[in-house]
Amino acid sequence: MRGVDYRAYQGEGLLDGKDADGVTLAALGLRVAERFSYDYAFFSNLTSWRHDIRVQTIAPPRTRQRLPWCAGGARGAPPEDCGGPQVFVALRQEHSAWQATVRLAELMRLLLDAPPGETVRSVLGQDALDELPALLYWARIDRFDKAAVNTDLGTLCRKDTS
């Protein structure tokens, strides 16, 4: 940013660049339309995610709004440690929201047709139960949940102040 490469600590020391710990966006003095890039997952052996960030507006503080807050977005986030952008794109092509929704409907049909008193595990089996989190993720991949993002940001802020 403006010729300064901010970095985070990894293991025993700082990567090349200025220590980013404690640096706030406000302290950077960003202006509307200014851009910067942010690399994520650069500590792992996986390919980094590069985010191109552009300041769209600088709003006055809201009296009852916790900071930071998300004003909007699109689509869900990739799963952690999914293997980087190329692997995520391949997974997304393999697991479409439509396919995941159809599979969830199949599992729901099995549950609805099951005799009363049967357990979910006995009807679906352990393999299908293990499959559910991934199915739910891919079924919602195109959904952006601004309220959930702001809840997560509020949780992070509380951790930083405690």
N, C-alpha and C positions, 0 to 999 in steps of 0.2 A: 504494500500500500504506500503510494508516494515514495517508492524506492526503498521501503523498509520491508524486510521479510520477517514476519512474526512467526515464532515457532513455539512448540510445547516441549516439555521435558520428556525424555524417553530413557527409562532405566537409570543409568548412572549420570547422565549429563544432558545438556541442552544440545539439540540439533543446531546446525548452522542457522544463524538468524537471531533476532531480538526475542527475549523471553515474552511470551504472550500472556503469561499469568498475571491477572490483575488489570489488563488493558481492557477498557470499555469502549464500546462503539462511540459513545459521546465524547470521550477523550481524543478520538481520532479526528474530530472536526470534519466529518464527511458532509458533502454538499449534495443537494438534489441532482440526480442524474449521474453521480459519481459511481464507479464500479470497482469491485475488487473480487478476487477469487479466494475460495476457501477449500482446502483439501481435507478430506476426512478419511480415516482409516489408513493413514500413511505410516502407522507404526507396525502394521501387520505385513505379512508376505503377500497380501492380496493387493489388487490394483486399487489405487485411491479413487475416491469419488471427488470430482472437482465441481464445485458449485460456483457459478458466476452470479454475484450478488450486485444488484443495482438499487441505489437509494431512490425510492419513488416519491417520497414526501417526508418531511420532518414535521411531525404534529406536536402541538403543545401537550404537555402532560395532562392526563385526565385525573380529576381529583379522586375518583374511586377506583381507578384502573391500576392493577398491579403491573409492574414492568418486569421483564419484557412481556409483550403480548403479541399475538398473531392476528393480523387483520384479515388474512385470507390465504388461500392456497389451492392446490389441485392435486388430486390423486394421493394414494397412501404411500408411505415410505417403504423402501426396500427393506427386507429383513436384515438384521444385523449379521455380519459375517457370512453373507450369501455368496461371496466369491468375487465381488467387484461388479462394475457396470456391465461388462460383456456377459458374464454368467447370469446376472439378473435378467437381461434382455432375453437370453435363451430360455430361462425358467418361465418368464412371462409368456413367451410364445408357446411353451409346452403346457402351461397351466392357465388357460384363459378363465376369465370370470364366468363365462357361460358354462364351460365344462365343470367348473367347481360347483356352480349352482345346481346343475343337473345331477351331479353326484350327491350333493346334499339332499336334494329332493328324493333320490332313490333310497337313501338311508332313512329319511323321514317316513317314506312309504312302508319300509320294513317295520319301523317302530309302530306305525298306526295299524298295521295288519297283525301285529303280534298279539297272542292271547293275553288277556288281563293277568297281571301278576308277574309277567316275565321281566327280568331285569334288562336294562339297556345293553349290558355286556353280553348277556346270553343271546339276545336277539341279533346284535350287530357283530359281536366278536371283537377281540382285542385289536386286530389289525385295523378295523374300521374306526374304532375309538382313537387309535393312534393317528389315524389319517385326518380326524376332524379339525385340529388346529390349523393345519395347512389348507384344508378346504375352506375354512372360514376366512383365512387370510386372503387367498386368491379370489374368493367370491367378492370381497370388499376392496380389491386392489384399486379400483377406480374411484373410490369414495374418499373424500377429504373430510376429516372431522375436526373442524376448527375448535370446538369446545374441548375435545380431548387434548389437542395441542396446547391450549391455554391452561388446562389443568396440569399437564406435565411441566409447563414453564413455571407455573406457580409453585409446584413441588420443588423444582430445581432452585428457585429463588429462596424458598424456606430453608433448604439444605445449606445454601451459601451463607445465610445469615445466622445459622445456629452453631 
